[in-house]
Amino acid sequence: MALVPFLYDLGIPYNAAWFISNAVLILIFDVVLLVLIAYLLLFDRKVWAAVQMRRGPNVVGPFGLLQTFADLFKFLFKEVIIPAGANKVLFLIAPFLTVLLAFAGWAVVPMDDGMVIADINVGILYLFAMSSLGVYGIIIAGWASNSKYPFLSALRAAAQMVSYEVSIGFVIITVLLFAGSLNLSDIVRAQATTGTLALFSWNWFSILFPMLPIFFVSALAETNRPPFDLVEAESELVAGFFVEYSSTPFLLFFLGEYLSIVLMCAMTSILFFGGWLAPINVWWLNWVPGIIWFLIKIVIVFFMFAMVKAMVPRYRYDQLMRLGWKVFLPTSLAWVVLTAGWVLFVRPHL
């Protein structure tokens, strides 16, 4: 990084300069990510309102653009209430663990060619590990609240997230077979082409297409997004595993959920829609920075998430588990075998 030589010239030891440089990079990235989340949250509410023929947030700031920041200050200045019978240490650790793991997953996500915090060769495994660990924050919150409703919701969350992580894992395997790498940047580069219609070289326009809806629906279930928000189904569990939370801890759970949702949007873009690549190979589109294309794709996928939330009724729990274990699991497993055969016997001759 350019900041390392500058700090080193000031007399700061190289190791300290490297640490400070990376800390500044991560801080800038996290601030930009938080601002993006704030406006995607507003976008989510606007889409939901439009489907229901309402106006949505429109009072705080021009067109309601400052509504999310007003909500932020409201949560920050409210009193933190901890139930008398709760395990206070675990009760407060749970939301911090949830949001920490949600932030950590973004470390390996490439925004552009070479624009990534940690460009590690096993990035996809790291990301899958961070996603899998996220369930612990929910389980700890449900148990530490010392209430039967959050605990029941935490058990639901564990079953739901484990069920759909299996399908997501098999979908990722099919993409890895095509790309031949566990590095997220290499997965994007494997979708590049010199042809004009670059979007037809992306993974969505290949034998992997059936894996796209499976990944999309599994991402909804993995992030407790409607119609799979049974973890916090208001009619049954009030507010789910965080029913006892208020103020900043509640905000952290909410932030962690949206960080995970946008991360899944980013993963959908990387795995199936070419990441930072332009859809058409012409000079004036290739001139646009790759991060712009990546953000556009994230917003489009997030719009689909928002439309599902606004239009699709909530599943019953037995329907949720049946879809994961009896439909997605065998289909994705069979597609791993089919993709392996395609890569081995057909693709080398194309």
Buried (B, 14 or more C-beta within 10 A) or exposed (E): EEBBEEBBEEEBEEEEBBBBBBEEEBEEBBEEBBEBBBEBBBBBBBBBBBEEEEEBBBEBBEBBBBBBBEBBEEBEEEEEEBBEEBBEEBBBBBBBBBBBBBBBBBBBBBBBBEBBBBBBEEBBBBBBBBBBBBBBBBBBBBBBBBBEBBBBBBBBBBBBBEBBBBBBBBBBBBBBBBBEBBBBBBBBBBBBBEEEEBBEBBBBBBBBEBBBEBBBBBBBBBBBBBBBBBBBBEEBBBBBBBBBBBBBBBBBBBBBBBBBBBBBBBBBBBBBBBBBBBBEBEEEEEEEEBBEBBBEBBBEBBBEBBBBBBEEEBBEBEEBBEBBBEEBBEBBBEBBEBBEEBBEEEBEEE
